[in-house]
């Protein structure tokens, strides 16, 4: 499922998403978070329905947010006293 989502992201954004995907399915209630970690996502979506319908929903939402994917190309990782930049989208 994650590979399908990455393919949708790549198609919508025109770039390869290399960040983390947090996906949950609880009896047809889907939730997805994209970002550096589960608690600071730059995109969080939820949907109730089948896997096929969820993927259609994601495709539509990703295409609506195409520009925001480009602007969210980096996330900050706090590591002790230094800040490291981790790329989220590889252009």
C-alpha positions in Angstrom: 0.0 0.0 0.0 2.8 2.4 0.8 4.3 1.8 -2.7 1.0 2.8 -4.2 0.8 5.9 -2.2 4.4 6.9 -3.1 3.5 6.4 -6.8 0.5 8.7 -6.4 2.6 11.3 -4.6 5.2 11.1 -7.4 2.6 11.5 -10.1 0.9 14.5 -8.3 4.0 16.4 -7.2 6.2 15.6 -10.2 8.9 14.6 -7.8 9.9 11.6 -5.7 8.6 11.7 -2.1 11.3 10.3 0.2 9.8 11.3 3.6 7.9 9.0 6.0 4.4 7.8 5.5 2.3 6.9 8.5 -0.7 4.9 7.4 -3.5 3.4 9.6 -6.5 1.4 8.6 -9.1 0.6 11.3 -11.9 -1.4 9.7 -12.2 0.9 6.7 -11.3 4.1 8.4 -8.1 5.2 6.8 -5.7 7.9 8.1 -2.4 9.0 6.6 0.2 11.4 7.8 3.2 12.6 5.8 6.2 14.2 7.4 9.3 13.8 9.4 7.5 12.0 12.2 4.0 11.0 13.2 3.5 14.0 15.6 4.5 16.8 13.2 3.0 15.9 9.8 2.9 18.5 7.1 -0.1 16.7 5.7 -2.7 14.6 7.5 -5.8 13.1 5.9 -8.6 10.7 6.9 -11.2 8.8 4.8 -13.8 6.2 5.4 -14.3 3.6 2.7 -12.6 0.9 0.7 -8.9 0.8 -0.2 -9.6 1.5 -3.8 -11.8 4.6 -2.9 -9.1 5.7 -0.4 -6.5 5.7 -3.1 -8.8 7.7 -5.5 -9.4 10.2 -2.6 -5.6 10.5 -2.0 -4.9 11.0 -5.7 -7.5 13.9 -5.8 -6.1 15.5 -2.6 -2.5 15.2 -3.6 -3.2 16.9 -6.9 -5.0 19.7 -5.1 -2.0 20.2 -2.9 0.7 20.0 -5.6 2.2 23.4 -4.9 2.3 22.8 -1.2 4.4 19.7 -1.8 7.0 21.8 -3.5 7.1 24.4 -0.7 7.4 21.7 2.0 10.5 20.2 0.5 12.5 20.2 3.7 11.9 19.3 7.3 14.1 20.2 10.3 15.5 17.4 12.5 16.5 18.6 15.9 19.5 16.5 17.0 21.0 17.7 20.3 22.4 21.2 19.7 22.4 21.1 15.9 19.7 21.3 13.3 20.0 19.0 10.3 17.8 19.4 7.2 16.2 16.2 5.9 14.8 16.4 2.4 11.2 15.3 2.1 10.8 15.5 -1.7 13.6 14.8 -4.1 13.2 17.0 -7.2 
